[in-house]
Amino acid sequence: MSLAIASATDLLRLVAIPVFAWTALRDVKTRRVSSTVWIPLAALGAALLVWDGWVAWNATPAVWSREFLLPTAISLGFVVPLAYLFWWFGGFGGADAKALLVLALLFPTFPEYTVGSWTLPLTTTPIGTFSFTILTNAVLVGLALPIALALRNAAAGRIAPVMFVGWPLSWTDLPEAHGRLLEPPAGLSRGGLDLDALRMYLRWRGLTLADIREHPDRYRDPATLPAEPNPPTDGAVTADVRSDGGPNAAALEPDSDSERGDGTDEKAYDDPWGAEAFLDDIEGTAYGTTPDELREGLETVVKRDTVWISPGTPFLVPIFVGLVIAICYGDLFIGTLI
């Protein structure tokens, strides 16, 4: 089979597939996608929207209103505000919202591709708003991920209340991992310290996770905080950071008088671990982390060799999969109802 027929605008829209594949991979590996990647796609989407609108305008009033105006109005007037609201309330990350905004511009109407004897997508919807189809597909794919995660944990014999949202990880893997701790010292929980915030804290102090695990009683003491902290970065795994502990490495090695033995008097500190001092210094920009969350997370990672984490859902992955499904099949939700 070979690609036989497609409009020029629909062929140009296919450039979104490799771009979204790259952003999905980037989201999995680093949880960081540059805003600049969306600008060319947004410009292309705007140009193709004008092009298709001109073609529809010069056809018939029925084509203009039914096949272009209505789905485009829903795409720009519903999908765009919906993406913005989900971002505003914390349901989406910034990259996820920008991706949906781009899709609303790039795919307001259903494209059409003829491959041999097949016409893709195989199914359409009555309204014909393709960006909404991509969004509903992405949501369904996203809902399937916790089920797959639970099955993976169950097959490994890992039965726990959080088996639908996380998995256990060795402490040695935490510096390269993304997500949130699910395991404060008191037991399993659905929310905990963001691992990006943990990296920010360690970089700010010029320490490694191995350092604080080796001498937890020492570093609980806020007197061991550096006089001139290092840049915390944004917590990204790929951030360029010092490997020598920074200019104040010597200040991080207190004398024996600062050691607390078995840590039985750790609660005597006004600010254990210097958590509040850290968040004040960076003006609370550690992904909503509170001093108590930071302290609980630090206590967890210094006391346990294996912890449960939630990787979260890098939503660009469901968006990419939803886009591919939409182009090949159409709307999963509508398809299951028909």
C-alpha positions as CSV (number, residue, x, y, z in Angstrom):
1,M,0.0,0.0,0.0
2,S,1.1,3.6,-0.6
3,L,-0.1,7.0,0.1
4,A,-2.3,7.9,-2.8
5,I,-4.4,11.0,-2.1
6,A,-4.4,13.7,0.5
7,S,-4.8,17.5,0.3
8,A,-1.6,19.6,0.5
9,T,-2.7,21.0,3.8
10,D,-3.3,17.6,5.3
11,L,0.0,16.4,4.1
12,L,1.8,19.3,5.8
13,R,0.0,18.5,9.0
14,L,1.7,15.2,9.2
15,V,4.9,17.0,10.3
16,A,3.2,17.0,13.7
17,I,3.8,13.3,14.1
18,P,7.6,13.3,14.4
19,V,7.6,16.5,16.4
20,F,5.1,15.1,18.9
21,A,7.1,11.8,19.0
22,W,10.2,13.7,19.9
23,T,8.5,15.8,22.6
24,A,6.9,12.7,24.1
25,L,10.3,11.0,24.4
26,R,11.8,14.2,25.8
27,D,8.9,14.4,28.4
28,V,9.7,10.8,29.5
29,K,13.4,11.4,29.8
30,T,13.7,14.9,31.2
31,R,10.1,16.2,31.9
32,R,11.3,19.3,30.1
33,V,10.2,20.5,26.6
34,S,11.3,23.9,25.4
35,S,8.6,26.4,24.4
36,T,10.4,27.1,21.2
37,V,9.4,23.7,19.8
38,W,5.8,24.8,19.6
39,I,6.3,28.1,17.7
40,P,6.9,26.6,14.2
41,L,3.9,24.2,14.6
42,A,1.7,27.0,15.8
43,A,2.7,29.2,12.8
44,L,2.1,26.3,10.4
45,G,-1.3,25.6,12.0
46,A,-2.3,29.3,11.7
47,A,-1.2,29.4,8.0
48,L,-3.0,26.1,7.2
49,L,-6.1,27.3,9.0
50,V,-6.3,30.5,6.8
51,W,-5.6,28.3,3.7
52,D,-8.4,25.8,4.5
53,G,-10.8,28.7,5.4
54,W,-10.2,30.3,2.1
55,V,-10.9,27.1,0.2
56,A,-14.1,26.4,2.1
57,W,-15.2,30.0,1.6
58,N,-14.9,29.6,-2.1
59,A,-16.8,26.4,-2.1
60,T,-20.5,26.5,-0.9
61,P,-22.1,28.0,2.1
62,A,-22.8,24.5,3.4
63,V,-19.2,23.5,3.2
64,W,-18.1,26.7,4.9
65,S,-20.4,26.5,7.8
66,R,-20.6,22.7,8.4
67,E,-17.2,21.4,7.4
68,F,-15.0,24.3,8.4
69,L,-16.7,27.0,10.6
70,L,-18.4,24.8,13.2
71,P,-15.5,22.4,13.9
72,T,-13.0,25.3,13.9
73,A,-15.1,27.3,16.3
74,I,-15.2,24.4,18.7
75,S,-11.5,23.7,18.3
76,L,-10.5,27.3,19.1
77,G,-13.4,28.2,21.3
78,F,-13.6,25.1,23.4
79,V,-10.4,23.0,23.2
80,V,-8.1,26.1,23.7
81,P,-9.9,27.4,26.8
82,L,-10.2,23.9,28.2
83,A,-6.4,23.4,27.9
84,Y,-5.8,26.7,29.5
85,L,-8.1,25.9,32.4
86,F,-6.5,22.5,33.0
87,W,-3.1,24.2,33.1
88,W,-4.4,27.0,35.4
89,F,-5.8,24.4,37.9
90,G,-2.7,22.2,37.8
91,G,-4.2,19.4,35.8
92,F,-1.7,19.9,32.9
93,G,1.9,21.0,32.8
94,G,2.8,24.0,30.7
95,A,4.1,21.8,27.8
96,D,0.9,19.8,27.8
97,A,-1.3,22.9,27.5
98,K,0.9,24.3,24.7
99,A,0.7,21.0,22.9
100,L,-3.1,21.1,23.0
101,L,-3.2,24.8,21.9
102,V,-1.0,23.8,18.9
103,L,-3.2,20.9,18.0
104,A,-6.3,23.1,18.2
105,L,-4.7,25.3,15.5
106,L,-3.2,22.5,13.5
107,F,-6.1,20.1,13.5
108,P,-9.4,22.0,13.8
109,T,-11.1,19.7,11.2
110,F,-10.7,16.0,10.3
111,P,-7.9,15.4,7.8
112,E,-8.3,12.8,5.2
113,Y,-5.6,10.4,3.9
114,T,-6.1,7.7,1.3
115,V,-3.8,4.7,1.7
116,G,-4.5,2.1,-0.9
117,S,-8.1,1.1,-0.5
118,W,-8.3,2.7,3.0
119,T,-9.4,6.2,3.9
120,L,-8.0,7.4,7.2
121,P,-9.2,8.1,9.8
122,L,-11.5,5.1,9.6
123,T,-14.1,6.8,11.7
124,T,-15.3,10.4,12.1
125,T,-17.5,12.3,14.5
126,P,-20.8,14.3,13.8
127,I,-19.2,17.6,14.8
128,G,-15.9,16.9,13.1
129,T,-13.5,18.7,15.5
130,F,-10.3,16.7,15.2
131,S,-8.4,18.4,18.0
132,F,-11.2,17.3,20.4
133,T,-10.9,13.8,19.2
134,I,-7.1,13.8,19.9
135,L,-7.8,15.1,23.4
136,T,-10.4,12.5,24.2
137,N,-8.1,9.8,22.8
138,A,-5.3,11.1,25.0
139,V,-7.5,11.0,28.1
140,L,-8.5,7.4,27.4
141,V,-4.9,6.4,26.9
142,G,-4.0,8.2,30.1
143,L,-6.7,6.4,32.0
144,A,-5.3,3.1,30.8
145,L,-1.8,3.8,32.2
146,P,-2.7,3.3,35.9
147,I,-4.3,-0.1,35.0
148,A,-1.2,-1.2,33.2
149,L,0.9,0.0,36.1
150,A,-1.2,-1.9,38.6
151,L,-0.9,-5.1,36.5
152,R,2.8,-4.7,36.3
153,N,3.1,-4.3,40.1
154,A,0.7,-7.2,40.7
155,A,2.7,-9.5,38.4
156,A,5.8,-8.7,40.5
157,G,3.9,-9.3,43.7
158,R,4.0,-5.7,44.7
159,I,0.5,-5.2,46.3
160,A,0.1,-1.8,47.9
161,P,-2.5,0.9,48.1
162,V,-0.5,3.0,45.6
163,M,0.2,0.2,43.1
164,F,-2.0,2.1,40.6
165,V,0.1,5.2,40.6
166,G,3.7,4.2,41.4
167,W,6.4,1.6,41.8
168,P,9.3,0.9,44.1
169,L,12.7,2.3,43.3
170,S,16.2,1.9,44.8
171,W,17.5,5.1,46.4
172,T,20.5,4.9,44.0
173,D,18.1,5.6,41.1
174,L,16.4,8.6,42.7
175,P,18.9,11.2,41.3
176,E,18.0,10.3,37.8
177,A,14.3,9.6,38.4
178,H,11.2,11.9,37.9
179,G,8.0,12.0,40.0
180,R,7.1,12.2,43.6
181,L,7.8,10.2,46.7
182,L,4.8,8.1,47.8
183,E,6.4,7.0,51.1
184,P,6.8,9.4,54.0
185,P,8.4,7.9,57.1
186,A,5.0,7.0,58.6
187,G,3.9,4.8,55.6
188,L,2.6,4.8,52.1
189,S,0.9,8.0,50.9
190,R,-0.4,9.3,47.6
191,G,1.6,12.5,47.7
192,G,5.1,13.5,48.8
193,L,8.3,15.3,47.9
194,D,8.8,16.1,44.2
195,L,12.1,14.6,43.1
196,D,13.0,17.8,41.2
197,A,12.7,19.7,44.5
198,L,14.9,17.1,46.1
199,R,17.6,17.7,43.5
200,M,17.2,21.4,43.9
201,Y,17.8,21.1,47.6
202,L,20.9,18.9,47.3
203,R,22.4,21.2,44.6
204,W,21.7,24.2,46.8
205,R,23.7,22.6,49.6
206,G,26.4,21.2,47.3
207,L,25.6,17.6,48.5
208,T,24.7,14.3,47.0
209,L,22.1,11.9,48.1
210,A,24.9,9.5,49.2
211,D,26.3,12.3,51.4
212,I,23.1,12.8,53.4
213,R,22.5,9.1,53.7
214,E,26.0,8.6,55.1
215,H,25.7,11.5,57.6
216,P,22.0,12.3,58.2
217,D,22.5,13.4,61.8
218,R,25.1,15.9,60.6
219,Y,23.0,17.5,57.8
220,R,19.8,17.7,59.9
221,D,21.7,20.5,61.7
222,P,20.9,23.8,60.0
223,A,24.3,25.0,61.2
224,T,25.8,23.0,58.4
225,L,24.1,25.0,55.7
226,P,26.5,26.7,53.3
227,A,27.1,30.4,53.9
228,E,26.8,31.0,50.2
229,P,24.6,28.3,48.7
230,N,25.0,27.0,45.2
231,P,22.5,27.6,42.4
232,P,19.6,25.1,42.9
233,T,18.8,25.0,39.1
234,D,15.3,23.9,38.3
235,G,15.8,20.3,39.4
236,A,16.2,18.9,35.9
237,V,18.2,15.7,35.6
238,T,20.1,17.3,32.7
239,A,21.0,20.5,34.5
240,D,24.6,21.6,34.4
241,V,25.7,21.5,38.0
242,R,29.0,21.6,40.0
243,S,30.6,18.2,40.7
244,D,32.9,19.5,43.5
245,G,30.3,20.7,45.9
246,G,30.7,24.4,44.9
247,P,32.8,27.1,46.3
248,N,31.6,26.4,49.9
249,A,32.3,22.7,50.0
250,A,34.6,23.1,53.0
251,A,31.9,24.8,54.9
252,L,29.7,21.7,54.5
253,E,32.1,19.6,56.7
254,P,31.3,20.5,60.3
255,D,33.6,19.4,63.1
256,S,32.7,16.5,65.4
257,D,30.8,18.8,67.8
258,S,28.0,19.0,65.2
259,E,27.4,15.2,65.0
260,R,24.2,14.1,66.6
261,G,25.0,10.4,67.2
262,D,21.8,8.4,66.8
263,G,19.7,11.4,65.9
264,T,17.5,11.2,69.0
265,D,17.6,14.9,69.5
266,E,16.9,15.9,65.9
267,K,13.6,17.5,66.9
268,A,15.5,20.1,69.0
269,Y,16.3,22.0,65.8
270,D,14.1,24.9,64.9
271,D,14.6,24.1,61.2
272,P,15.7,20.5,60.7
273,W,17.6,20.0,57.5
274,G,17.5,23.8,56.8
275,A,14.3,23.1,54.9
276,E,12.7,26.5,55.6
277,A,15.9,28.3,55.0
278,F,16.2,26.7,51.6
279,L,12.7,27.5,50.5
280,D,13.0,31.1,51.8
281,D,16.3,31.5,49.9
282,I,14.8,30.3,46.6
283,E,11.5,32.2,47.3
284,G,9.4,29.0,47.4
285,T,9.9,28.0,43.8
286,A,10.4,24.3,44.5
287,Y,7.2,23.0,42.8
288,G,4.9,23.9,45.7
289,T,7.1,22.0,48.3
290,T,6.5,22.9,51.9
291,P,9.2,22.7,54.6
292,D,7.4,19.7,56.2
293,E,7.2,17.9,52.9
294,L,10.9,18.4,52.3
295,R,11.8,17.2,55.8
296,E,9.5,14.1,55.5
297,G,11.0,13.3,52.1
298,L,14.6,13.6,53.4
299,E,13.8,11.4,56.3
300,T,12.4,8.8,53.9
301,V,15.4,8.8,51.5
302,V,18.0,8.6,54.3
303,K,16.3,5.7,56.1
304,R,15.0,3.4,53.3
305,D,16.9,1.6,50.6
306,T,13.9,1.3,48.4
307,V,11.0,3.8,48.2
308,W,7.8,4.0,46.2
309,I,7.6,6.8,43.8
310,S,4.9,8.1,41.4
311,P,6.3,8.9,38.0
312,G,3.3,10.9,37.3
313,T,1.8,10.9,33.8
314,P,4.0,12.7,31.2
315,F,0.9,13.7,29.4
316,L,2.7,14.4,26.1
317,V,2.9,10.6,25.7
318,P,-0.9,10.1,25.8
319,I,-1.2,13.1,23.5
320,F,1.2,11.6,21.0
321,V,-0.5,8.2,21.1
322,G,-3.9,9.9,20.9
323,L,-2.8,11.8,17.8
324,V,-1.6,8.6,16.0
325,I,-4.8,6.8,16.9
326,A,-6.9,9.7,15.8
327,I,-5.1,9.9,12.4
328,C,-5.3,6.1,11.8
329,Y,-8.6,5.2,13.4
330,G,-10.5,8.3,14.6
331,D,-12.3,8.8,17.9
332,L,-11.9,5.9,20.3
333,F,-14.8,7.1,22.5
334,I,-17.3,7.5,19.7
335,G,-16.0,4.2,18.2
336,T,-16.8,2.3,21.3
337,L,-20.4,3.7,21.3
338,I,-21.3,2.9,17.7
